[in-house]
Amino acid sequence: MREEWFNISFTIKDYVGRIAFSEPTGNNFISVKLLREFKNALKICHHSNEIKVIVISGSNDCFSKGVDKDELSTYDAAELCEFSEFGWKVFNKLSEIKKPVIAEVNGDAFDAGFELVLLCDLAFSAHEAKFGFPGIRDGLTPSFGGISNLIDIVGFRATKDLIFRSKIINSKEALDLGIINNIFSKEELTEKVNSVCKEIISNNLSAVKDIKESIGQILDITRRIRFNSEKNIFSFYGKR
């Protein structure tokens, strides 16, 4: 299968499939075009026997600053719903794929970028990384299941605190809340994540896959129930 990548880069090495957002603006906006490429890359990761672990990262000192507001401004309410549903389906692939998915957060992870981090099985960041939903200030609400995932990780009160105040938190705060697993210097981040990948690959991967599937089934029940509410809020405020 031949693929052309314009908004991501995709490599396979040492049984690790690496998907790096490299959207032209440097903000790694989650656009329809990027989502389509991301979906194709995840499909390859799912089916390839050469890939045992998936790593998602960003480029230009940025993980992802979320959706492209200029793109959203061209959509009506129905199109916003379609966009939210498509993004949710693509992001939810991370839970459906039975291989471990790691977020390597080298910089800002905001709004939909933050949602993506929350969906990954493990997350490691550079000291400089920041996290949050700043889009709330402009009425841009989480659209791809982020509220549900945040509740599952940090609980209701911390979720409300982050969202109601549109707080931007640093890597230490994210670590304390359990949003990420560890912090490294930007220079050693990729090396450390590769070491984690090797540790995972050295285990019984069939057992790892079964455990991930079991956990995913538990989380998916509440995630699907909550999503309709998120989608409706996003389509209402996204057009204002």
C-alpha positions in Angstrom: 0.0 0.0 0.0 1.4 3.4 -1.0 0.6 6.4 1.1 1.5 10.1 0.7 1.9 12.1 3.9 1.5 15.8 4.0 0.4 16.5 7.6 2.2 13.7 9.4 5.4 11.7 9.0 5.3 7.9 9.5 8.1 5.5 10.1 8.6 1.9 11.3 11.8 0.9 13.2 12.6 -1.8 15.7 8.9 -2.9 15.8 7.8 0.7 16.7 5.4 2.6 14.4 6.0 6.3 14.9 3.4 8.8 13.8 4.6 12.5 14.1 2.3 15.4 13.3 4.0 17.8 11.0 1.2 20.1 9.8 2.6 23.0 7.7 1.7 25.8 10.1 3.8 24.3 12.9 0.8 24.2 15.2 -0.1 20.6 14.1 -3.8 21.5 13.9 -6.2 18.6 13.9 -7.9 19.3 10.5 -9.9 16.9 8.4 -6.9 16.4 6.2 -4.7 15.5 9.1 -7.4 13.2 10.6 -7.6 11.3 7.3 -3.8 10.7 7.2 -3.8 9.8 10.9 -6.6 7.3 10.3 -4.6 5.7 7.4 -1.4 5.5 9.6 -3.3 3.9 12.4 -4.8 1.4 10.0 -1.3 0.4 8.9 -0.2 0.1 12.5 -3.2 -2.1 13.3 -2.5 -4.6 10.5 1.3 -4.6 10.3 3.2 -7.5 11.9 6.3 -5.2 12.0 4.7 -2.9 14.5 4.3 -3.9 18.2 4.0 -0.5 19.8 2.8 2.9 18.4 4.3 6.2 19.3 2.5 9.5 18.6 4.5 12.8 18.7 4.6 16.3 17.3 7.1 18.4 15.4 8.4 22.0 15.7 8.3 21.9 19.5 4.6 21.4 19.5 2.5 18.3 20.0 -0.8 19.8 18.8 -2.7 23.0 19.5 -6.0 21.4 18.7 -8.5 22.0 15.9 -8.0 24.6 13.2 -10.4 27.5 14.1 -10.3 28.9 10.6 -11.5 25.5 9.3 -14.3 25.4 11.8 -15.5 28.8 10.9 -16.5 27.5 7.5 -18.8 24.8 8.9 -22.5 25.0 9.8 -23.9 23.2 12.8 -24.5 19.9 10.9 -20.9 20.0 9.5 -19.5 20.6 13.0 -21.4 17.5 14.2 -19.9 15.5 11.3 -16.4 16.8 12.0 -16.8 15.9 15.7 -18.0 12.4 14.9 -15.2 11.8 12.4 -12.6 13.0 14.8 -14.0 10.9 17.6 -14.0 7.8 15.4 -10.4 8.3 14.4 -9.2 9.1 18.0 -11.2 6.2 19.4 -9.1 3.9 17.1 -6.4 4.3 19.7 -8.5 2.3 22.1 -9.7 -0.2 19.5 -6.1 -1.1 18.4 -4.8 -3.9 20.6 -1.3 -2.6 20.5 0.0 -0.2 23.2 -0.1 3.5 22.1 2.3 6.0 23.7 2.1 9.8 23.5 5.5 11.5 23.3 4.6 15.1 24.2 7.4 17.4 23.1 5.5 20.7 23.5 2.0 22.2 23.8 -0.9 19.8 23.8 -4.0 21.9 23.8 -7.7 21.2 23.2 -8.0 18.3 20.7 -4.2 17.7 21.1 -4.8 17.3 24.8 -7.7 14.9 24.1 -5.3 12.8 22.1 -2.8 12.6 24.9 -5.7 11.5 27.2 -6.6 8.7 24.9 -3.1 7.1 24.7 -2.3 4.2 26.9 0.9 5.9 28.2 2.2 9.4 28.0 5.6 10.9 28.5 6.5 14.6 28.1 9.3 17.0 28.0 9.7 19.5 30.9 8.5 22.3 28.6 5.2 20.6 27.6 1.9 22.2 28.6 -1.6 20.8 28.7 -5.1 22.1 28.8 -8.3 23.3 27.1 -7.7 27.0 26.4 -10.3 26.9 23.6 -13.0 27.1 26.3 -12.3 30.9 26.4 -13.6 31.2 22.9 -16.4 28.6 23.3 -14.4 25.8 21.7 -15.3 22.8 23.8 -13.7 19.3 23.8 -15.1 17.4 20.8 -13.5 14.0 20.5 -14.3 12.4 23.9 -11.8 14.5 26.0 -14.2 15.2 28.9 -14.9 11.5 29.4 -11.2 10.6 29.3 -10.2 13.3 31.6 -12.9 12.2 34.1 -11.6 8.7 34.0 -8.0 9.8 34.7 -8.3 12.7 37.2 -11.9 12.5 38.5 -14.8 14.9 38.4 -13.4 17.8 40.5 -10.1 18.1 38.8 -11.8 17.9 35.4 -14.2 20.7 36.3 -11.2 22.8 37.7 -9.3 22.4 34.4 -12.2 23.1 32.1 -14.2 25.7 34.0 -11.0 27.8 34.5 -9.5 26.9 31.1 -6.3 26.2 33.0 -3.0 25.5 31.3 -0.9 23.2 33.4 2.8 22.3 33.1 4.3 18.9 32.9 4.8 18.6 36.7 1.2 19.4 37.4 0.2 16.9 34.7 2.4 14.2 36.3 0.9 14.9 39.7 -2.7 14.5 38.3 -1.8 11.2 36.6 -2.2 12.6 33.1 1.4 11.6 32.1 3.6 8.8 33.3 7.0 10.7 33.5 8.9 13.8 32.5 12.2 13.9 30.7 14.4 16.6 29.1 13.5 17.4 25.6 16.9 16.1 24.4 16.4 12.6 26.0 12.6 12.3 25.5 12.7 10.1 22.4 15.4 7.9 23.7 13.5 7.3 27.0 10.3 6.5 25.1 12.2 4.1 22.9 13.4 2.4 26.1 9.8 2.0 27.3 8.9 0.5 23.9 11.6 -2.1 24.3 10.4 -3.0 27.7 6.9 -3.5 26.4 8.1 -5.5 23.4 10.1 -7.8 25.7 6.8 -8.9 27.5 4.2 -11.4 26.4 2.5 -9.2 23.8 -0.6 -11.4 23.6 -1.2 -10.9 27.3 -0.6 -7.1 26.9 -3.1 -7.0 24.0 -5.8 -8.9 25.9 -5.4 -6.7 29.0 -5.7 -3.5 26.8 -8.8 -4.9 25.2 -10.4 -5.7 28.5 -9.7 -2.2 29.9 -10.9 -0.6 26.7 -14.2 -2.4 26.9 -14.8 -1.1 30.4 -14.0 2.5 29.4 -15.8 2.4 26.1 -19.2 2.0 27.8 -19.2 5.4 29.5 -17.2 7.0 26.7 -19.9 6.3 24.1 -22.7 7.5 26.5 -20.9 10.8 27.2 -19.9 11.5 23.7 -23.3 12.5 22.3 -23.5 15.3 24.9 -19.9 16.5 24.0 -20.8 16.5 20.3 -24.0 18.5 20.8 -22.2 21.2 23.0 -19.3 21.4 20.4 -21.7 21.9 17.4 -23.6 24.6 19.3 -20.7 26.7 20.6 -18.3 26.0 17.7 -20.5 28.0 15.4 -20.9 31.0 17.7 
